[in-house]
Amino acid sequence: MNRFIGFVKKEFHHIFRDYRTMLILFGMPIAQILIFGYVVSNEIKDVNIGIYDKSKDNVTQQITNKILSSGFFILNENLNSDKEIEVAFKKGNIREVIIFEPNFAQKLKREGVAEIQIVADASDANTANIVTNYTKAIIQDYARNELLAQGLPFQIEPNVRLIYNEEAKGVYMFVPGTMALILMLVSAMMTSISIAREKELGTMEVLLVSPLKPLPIVIGKVIPYMALSFINGLVIIALSYFVFKMPIQGNLVFLLLETLLFILMALSLGVLISTASKSQMAAMFISMFALMLPTLLLSGFIFPIENMPGVLQWLSAIMPAKYFIIIIKNIMIKGSGIGTVWKETLILTGMTIFFLIMSIKKFKVRLE
């Protein structure tokens, strides 16, 4: 019995001494419950909206104040013309525009009915429906508590219009996100596993002592997977267009170039992961843990980033898939060009260069 107890103590000692095992046992569950608890929610908050007030009277001001004081919405922009609406949506800064018709208060008193138009960006259909429902509820609450309570038979009619996805198809949201997830996992994971396999077999050491410099080795490893991943990207785009009827409003060549950039970034990340992995299993674990869950939860694929706590919003800012999803939605759904997505393109380019430099440095360390 004493031998058995001693054996159990020894196992506990080994577990506590191995920080990676402790991370898996305690770190992953804590991280997952915190991320899922904060991210998985159908509620909204801090949604950026625009207001186009053609009337600018006391009633429209009261309704605007009630909407903004609800805690769900933030005024991002006051619009002055119909042309500014599409420009604001293409910038990606707002999810909704609330439009008050001219002479709102006068029409309400004269006819008893006035109209508010709610225009929502339905490239994310679920969020658009939630945002418009919240807005309608606030407007109806104002009409009930402020107007009917005074004994005035006034009625405010919210008229909802969805743009970029009038039928509110879920495929408009899932195709860009799924495309980012597949390309990220396939590109990064396959590259990291293949290089880790060579390290396990000892063939990587042969490359490291060869006349080849680190840069040609890294590029040589990346090129075959870049070609295969790009074919994957072409298949995904073709399926989304022909099978799921996803539009391609923007330039197809520009779309393919952005896809190629994202693939190159993911491959570079995969090479970097491989330098920190001693085995294929370790490379797969790091790829799955570091890429799959963050891409699903923190990239804006399923859940709006503005709903997340500040810490998770900061984490989402370093998620490459976040910027690729923004680019894909803008090109495919909104027909935008480089003038709209230049910032996201620059960020992905910077990440690619960073991962490549770090990978080459890691190879140089091994060479020394």
C-alpha positions, 0 to 999 in steps of 0.5 A: 500500500505504501508503494502504491501511495508513493507511486501516486505521489510521484505521478502528482509530482510529475504533473505539477512539474510539467507546466504544459500539463497544468496549462491543459488541466486548468488553463484551457477550461478557465479560458474557455469558460470565460471566453464562451461566457462573455462572447456567446450572447444574443444581446447587443451593446455599443452598436455604432449607428448613424442618424439622418434627421431631416426634421430636427424638431423636438420629437425627433430629438427626444427619440434620438436621446432615448435610443442613445441613452438605452445603452445599446447604441452609440452615435457614430455619425450624423448624416446630412444626405442620402448619398452619405448613407451608403458611404457610411455603410461601406466604411464599416463603421456603422450597422444601422442608420435611423432616418426621420422624415421631414416635418416629423413633429408637424406630421405627427400632430396633423395626421397622427402618424409619422414614419421612421425608416431603419436601414440596417447592414444585413451582411450579418443577418442575425445582428441586423435583425437583433439591432432593428428589433431593439430599435423598434422596441425603443421607438414603440416604448417612446410612443407608448409612454410619451405620446399615448400617456398624454392621451394623444392618439399618435402613432410612429411607424418604424419601417425597416429596410435591409441592405446588401442582403434584403432576404436576410440569408444566413449564408452571407454571414457564414460563407466569409467566416467559414472561408477564413476558418478553413483557409486558416486551419488548413494552411497553418496546420498543414504547414506546421505539421509537415515541418514538425514531421520532418523534425521528428524524422530527422530530415529537417536537420539535413536541410539546416546543415545544407548550403541553403539559407533560412529564407529559401528553406522557409519559402520552399516549404511555404510554396507547395502549400500556398498553391494547394491552399489557393486551390482550396480558396478557389473551390470555396469561392466557386461553391459559395457563388454557384451553390449558395448564391453568394454574390461577388459584387466587387472585383474578382481579381482583387478578391483572389489577391486578398485571398492569396495574401491571407493564405500566405499569412496563415502559412507563415504563421504555420511555419512559426508554430512549427519552430515552437513544436517538437512533434506533430501532435504538439503542432496540431495542439497549438494550431487547434488551440491557438487558431480554431477557437479564437477564429470562431469566437473572436473574429466577428465570424459568429458574434459581434466584436462590439458586444465583447468586453474590452479585453476580448476586443483587444484580443480580437484585434490580433486575430488575422481572420477578423480582418480577412472576414471584413475584406471578404464581406466588403468585396463580395457583398458590398462591392468595395475596393482597396479604398475601403479595405486598405487598412485591413490589407495593410494589417494582414501584410504586416502580420505576414512579414512579421511571421516570416521574419520570426520564422527565419530567426527561429531557423537561424537559431537552430542553425547556430 
